[in-house]
C-alpha cells in the first residue's frame, strides 16, 4: 500500500501560531478553513483572471488536528469550470512541528463564481491560464 500524497498544486504555506488556538491548544477549525479559502481564492482568481467570490464549501471533514508549530500546506486543483463558476478541490496538509511527518488534516470542495466590479457573475475566460490560449 502506497503512502497518500497531496493532490493538486501547493498554493500556500503558513505556520500555525499560538494566537490561532482554542483553549485545548489545538488550532481553530475556522482558521484552517480560512487558509483553505485563501488558497482556493488564489487558484480561482488566477484562472478567472479577475475577482472571484466563494459561494459554497462542500463535504469538509477534519481528519487530524493542527497543532502550534505545524506548517500548514494547502494544495488546490481546479476540478470543474462552468460558465461563471469553478469547483476547486482543496487539501490541507501539515508538516508536524515544522520538519516532521507530512499528514493530511482535511479536504473540501470549494465553489467560486467570477464576478465583475459590481459583484455580478461574469463568464470564466476560456483557455488555459499558463498558455493564455
N, C-alpha and C positions, 0 to 999 in steps of 0.2 A: 504494500500500500504506500503510495507516494504522499509526501507532505503537501498540504494545501498551500497554494501560493496566491498572492494578491492578483485580482483580475482588474485590468484597466491600467490607466496611466497615473503615476504618482503626481498628484496635483498640488497638495500642500503637506507640509510637515511642521509640527509645532510641539512644544513641550508642555505637559500638564503641570500646572503650578499649584501651590497651596491655596491661593485665593479662589481656585475653581472647585474646591471640595465641599462635601456635605459634612455633617457632624461626625460621621463614621470614618472620615478620611478618604473616602472614595470620590473620584471626580464626578460632578453632577452629570446626569444623562443629558440634560439640556445643553450643557457645554459641548458635549460630544456631537450632538445633533447640529449645533451651530457651526462647528468646524466642518461637518459634512455638507451643510448648506452652503458655506463659503466655497468649498471646493467644487460642488456641483454648479454653483453660480458662475464660477470662473470658466468651467468647461462649456456651459450653456452660452454664456456671453461671448466667448471666443467663436463658438460655432454659429451663433446668430449674428455675429459682428455688430452687436449693439446691446441695448438694455433688455434684461430678462427679469421675470418675477417667478418666485416659487408658488405653485398652486396646489401641490399635493406631495405628501410623503407616504409611501405605501410599505406595508409589511416589514416594519422595523422591529428587530428583536435583539436585545442586548445579550451577548454570549458570555462575556467576561467583563469584570470591572476594569476601569482605567485608574491607575494609581499615580500619585505625585511622583514626578521624575520620569514617567514614561514618555517616550517620544511618540506622538500620535501621527501616523502616516495615513493620509486619505487618498484613495485611488478612485478615479472616475472612468466610466465607459458609457458613451452615448449608445443606447440600445435601439432607440427609435426616434425618427424625426417625422413629425406630421406637418401640416400646413403652417401652423403657428406655434406648435408645441414640440417639446423634446422630452423623452424619458431617459434619465441618466441613472445607471446603476452605480451606487456609491458604497465602497467598503472602507471601514476604519480598522486599522491595524495598529499595534503598539510594538515598540522596541522596549522591553522591560528595563527599567532603571537606566535608560539611555543607550545601553550597549547590549542588552540581553536578548532573550528569546523573542522572536517575531511572532506575535499572536493576533489573530483576527478577533475584534471585540464586537463588531456589529456591521450590518449592511442594510441597505434600503433602496427603494426605487423612488427617485425624486422626479417630479414633473415640473417643467418650466414652460412659460409662454414668453415669446418675444413680443415686446411692446414698443410703441413709439414714445416720444417725449411727453405725450398726454396720457400714457398708460393704456392706450388701445392696442389690441393684438395686431401684429403685423406678420407677414409671411417670413419664415426662416429661409434665408437665401439658399438656393440650390448649390450643389457642388461641395467640394472638399475644402476645408479651411487651409490646409497646408499648401495645396496646389493653386487655390484661388479659382479653380475651374468649376 
